[in-house]
Amino acid sequence: MITLCGFAVSNYFNKVKLALLEKGIPFNEEFVGTGSKDEAVLAASPLGKIPFIRTEAGTLCESQVILDWIEAQHPQPALMPSDPFAASKLRELITFIDLHLELVARELYTQAFFGGTVSEAAQARVRKQLEKNIAGFKRLAKFAPFVGGDTFTLADCAAWASLPLVAMATKSVLGEDLLAAAGVEWKAYVTLVGERPSALRVAADRKVAQERMVAAAKAGQ
């Protein structure tokens, strides 16, 4: 059986978890924090990043690598089209979400979610890069009604997990939801996907994990 390692507040953990639930694949969850120095963790994820998975064949890290393996190992129900070009277009879209939107916005998370501060110079740099990247994303995204077209795919696992973070972080730190400002109707989309049983499960588990994190932080004060 697959063991999904990480924690339920992580968007990349939830990206993988959503795919596993959509496919109906049995799996266990194991809590692993970020940046672990534990040798067993580093053997599976050399940079100490989460998520990673343990399988009968071995371990895999990096969320998109994991999703590609899941799709190849468990092709039904399909979350990627069989046509190679169509599948590559969805991977292109996932790359925009993960690398050109979420990873750029991540520089704001310290201030948006964790009580830190981000310099004005960094804020200006992130705003400029995100505005450019969101315009590019809009050229690829369909929202018809799913992010890649009329079918739920692995691209939706990425989009549903990460687009709200980009929006919330930019709203909190930059004073403006850059996705909404660019005309990306992400709220309606997230609501649509959020009605799926798989997403309801992920959201419920995430809420519990967030509440535990808050309680632990208060206890440590």
C-alpha positions in Angstrom: 0.0 0.0 0.0 1.1 3.6 -0.7 2.1 5.7 2.3 1.8 9.4 1.7 4.3 11.3 3.9 3.9 15.0 4.9 1.2 17.0 6.6 -2.3 18.0 5.7 -1.7 21.8 5.7 0.8 21.5 2.8 -0.8 22.3 -0.6 1.6 19.9 -2.4 0.7 17.1 0.1 -3.0 17.8 -0.7 -2.3 17.9 -4.4 -1.2 14.3 -4.2 -3.9 13.3 -1.7 -6.6 14.7 -3.9 -5.4 12.5 -6.8 -5.2 9.4 -4.7 -8.8 10.0 -3.4 -10.1 10.7 -6.9 -8.7 7.4 -8.1 -9.9 5.5 -5.1 -6.4 4.2 -4.3 -6.0 2.9 -0.7 -3.2 4.7 1.1 -1.9 5.5 4.6 -0.8 8.9 5.8 2.4 9.5 7.9 3.2 12.8 9.4 6.5 14.2 8.4 7.5 17.9 8.9 9.4 20.0 6.4 13.2 20.2 6.5 13.6 17.0 8.5 17.2 15.9 9.1 16.2 12.3 9.8 18.1 9.9 7.7 15.1 7.8 6.9 13.4 10.9 5.5 16.4 12.1 3.6 16.8 8.6 2.1 13.3 9.1 0.6 13.4 12.8 0.0 17.0 14.0 -0.2 16.1 17.7 0.4 13.8 16.9 3.3 10.8 18.2 1.3 7.3 16.9 1.5 5.4 15.2 0.2 7.0 11.9 -0.6 5.6 8.4 -0.9 6.6 5.0 0.1 5.6 2.2 -2.2 6.3 -1.5 -2.6 8.7 -0.5 -5.4 10.5 2.2 -3.4 10.2 5.8 -2.5 9.4 8.9 -4.7 9.5 12.6 -3.9 8.4 15.7 -5.7 4.6 16.1 -6.1 4.4 16.0 -9.9 6.7 13.0 -10.2 4.4 11.3 -7.7 1.3 12.1 -9.7 2.9 11.0 -12.9 3.7 7.6 -11.3 0.2 7.3 -9.8 -1.3 7.9 -13.2 0.9 5.4 -14.9 0.5 2.8 -12.2 -3.2 3.3 -11.7 -4.5 4.5 -15.1 -8.2 4.1 -14.2 -10.0 6.3 -13.6 -7.9 8.4 -15.9 -6.9 11.8 -14.7 -4.8 12.6 -17.8 -5.9 12.2 -21.4 -4.4 9.3 -23.5 -3.4 11.7 -26.3 0.3 12.6 -25.7 0.0 16.2 -26.8 -3.2 16.8 -24.7 -1.5 15.3 -21.7 1.6 17.5 -22.3 -0.6 20.6 -22.5 -2.0 19.8 -19.0 1.6 19.2 -17.7 2.4 22.6 -19.1 -0.5 24.1 -17.2 0.6 22.3 -14.0 4.1 23.8 -14.4 2.6 27.3 -14.6 0.6 26.7 -11.5 3.4 25.2 -9.4 6.4 27.1 -10.6 5.3 30.4 -12.1 2.4 31.1 -9.7 2.7 29.3 -6.3 6.5 29.2 -6.1 6.7 33.0 -6.8 3.9 33.8 -4.3 5.5 31.6 -1.7 8.0 34.4 -1.0 5.0 36.3 0.6 3.9 33.5 2.9 6.2 34.5 5.7 4.2 37.7 6.2 0.8 36.4 4.9 0.6 33.3 7.1 3.4 33.1 9.7 3.7 36.5 11.3 7.0 37.6 9.6 7.7 40.4 7.3 8.6 40.7 3.6 10.7 43.7 2.5 9.1 46.3 0.2 11.7 45.5 -2.4 10.7 41.8 -2.3 7.1 42.7 -2.5 7.6 44.9 -5.5 9.6 42.1 -7.2 7.0 39.5 -6.5 4.2 41.7 -7.7 5.9 42.4 -11.0 6.7 38.7 -11.6 3.3 37.5 -10.6 1.4 40.0 -12.8 3.5 38.8 -15.8 3.1 35.1 -14.9 -0.7 35.3 -14.2 -1.2 36.9 -17.6 0.6 33.9 -19.1 -1.4 31.4 -17.0 -4.6 33.0 -18.3 -3.6 32.1 -21.8 -3.4 28.4 -20.9 -6.2 28.0 -18.3 -9.7 27.1 -19.5 -12.0 27.1 -16.5 -14.6 25.3 -18.7 -15.5 24.4 -15.9 -12.2 22.7 -14.9 -8.8 24.4 -15.2 -7.8 22.4 -18.3 -11.2 22.0 -19.9 -14.4 20.0 -19.4 -12.8 17.1 -17.4 -11.3 16.9 -14.0 -7.6 16.1 -14.3 -4.3 16.2 -12.4 -4.1 19.9 -13.3 -7.1 20.4 -11.0 -5.3 18.7 -8.2 -2.6 21.4 -8.5 -4.9 24.3 -9.1 -7.4 23.6 -6.3 -4.6 23.2 -3.8 -2.5 26.2 -4.8 -4.6 29.0 -6.4 -6.2 30.0 -3.1 -2.8 30.4 -1.5 -1.6 32.7 -4.3 -4.8 34.8 -4.0 -4.7 35.0 -0.2 -1.0 35.8 0.1 -1.2 38.6 -2.5 -4.3 40.0 -0.9 -2.7 40.0 2.6 0.7 41.3 1.7 0.2 43.3 -1.5 -3.3 44.6 -0.6 -4.8 43.1 -3.8 -5.7 39.6 -4.9 -3.7 39.5 -8.1 -5.5 36.6 -9.5 -8.9 38.3 -9.2 -7.4 41.6 -10.4 -6.3 39.8 -13.5 -9.8 38.4 -14.1 -9.1 34.8 -12.9 -12.4 33.6 -11.4 -10.7 31.3 -9.0 -13.3 31.5 -6.2 -16.1 30.0 -8.3 -13.7 27.3 -9.6 -12.4 26.4 -6.1 -16.0 26.2 -4.9 -16.9 23.9 -7.8 -14.0 21.5 -7.2 -14.5 21.8 -3.5 -17.9 20.0 -3.8 -16.3 16.8 -4.9 -16.1 14.1 -2.2 -12.4 13.9 -2.5 -11.9 17.7 -2.0 -14.4 17.7 0.9 -12.2 15.1 2.6 -9.0 17.0 1.9 -10.5 20.2 3.2 -11.8 18.6 6.4 -8.5 17.0 7.2 -6.7 20.3 6.4 -8.9 22.2 8.8 -8.2 19.7 11.6 -4.5 20.0 11.0 -4.6 23.8 10.9 -6.5 23.8 14.2 -3.9 21.5 15.8 -1.1 23.8 14.5 -2.8 26.9 16.1 -3.3 25.1 19.4 0.3 23.9 19.4 1.6 27.4 18.7 -0.5 28.8 21.5 0.7 26.2 23.9 4.3 27.0 23.1 3.9 30.7 23.8 
